[in-house]
Amino acid sequence: MGGGISVGSNGIQVVAHCNAYLPVLLSYQHPISTTQYTHILVSWNDRTPTLYVNGVAVATGYYRDWE
């Protein structure tokens, strides 16, 4: 089990890696610059992801039961 991040010009998604599927735990639907540096960080607290963009918390996702 684990987690992953998908970044595109139209937003960011954080997913969980499970046996046969990738549930989306957090979806941030805002434009991401493709011409300027953007710092992206995902922090996990009690199995809940929080997304930071350029040092600012912009979204908190869903709790994931890894069992």
C-alpha positions in Angstrom: 0.0 0.0 0.0 1.2 3.5 -0.6 0.2 6.8 -2.2 0.9 8.8 -5.3 0.4 12.2 -6.9 -0.7 13.2 -10.3 0.0 16.8 -11.5 -1.3 18.4 -14.6 -1.8 21.9 -15.9 -5.5 21.7 -14.7 -4.9 20.5 -11.1 -3.5 17.9 -8.8 -4.8 14.5 -7.5 -3.5 12.4 -4.6 -4.3 8.7 -4.9 -3.9 5.6 -2.7 -2.2 2.6 -4.2 -4.4 -0.4 -3.3 -4.5 -4.0 -4.6 -6.4 -3.4 -7.9 -7.4 0.2 -7.9 -6.3 3.8 -7.2 -8.9 5.7 -5.2 -8.6 9.5 -5.4 -8.2 10.8 -1.8 -7.8 14.5 -2.7 -8.5 16.5 -5.9 -7.3 20.1 -6.3 -8.9 21.5 -9.5 -7.0 24.8 -10.0 -4.6 25.7 -12.8 -0.9 24.8 -12.2 1.7 26.8 -14.1 3.6 25.0 -16.7 6.1 27.8 -17.2 7.0 28.8 -13.6 8.3 26.7 -10.7 5.6 25.4 -8.4 6.5 23.7 -5.1 4.1 20.9 -4.3 4.0 18.9 -1.1 1.7 16.3 0.3 1.7 15.7 4.1 0.0 12.7 5.7 -1.5 13.0 9.2 -3.4 10.0 10.5 -3.8 8.6 7.0 -5.3 11.9 5.7 -3.4 13.8 3.0 -3.0 17.6 3.1 -1.8 19.3 -0.1 0.5 22.4 0.0 1.1 24.5 -3.1 4.0 27.1 -2.7 3.9 26.6 1.0 0.2 27.2 1.5 -2.2 24.4 2.6 -4.8 24.4 -0.2 -6.8 21.2 0.4 -7.2 18.3 2.8 -8.4 14.9 1.5 -10.2 11.9 2.8 -9.0 9.5 5.5 -7.8 6.2 4.0 -8.2 2.9 5.8 -5.2 0.9 4.4 -6.5 -2.4 5.8 
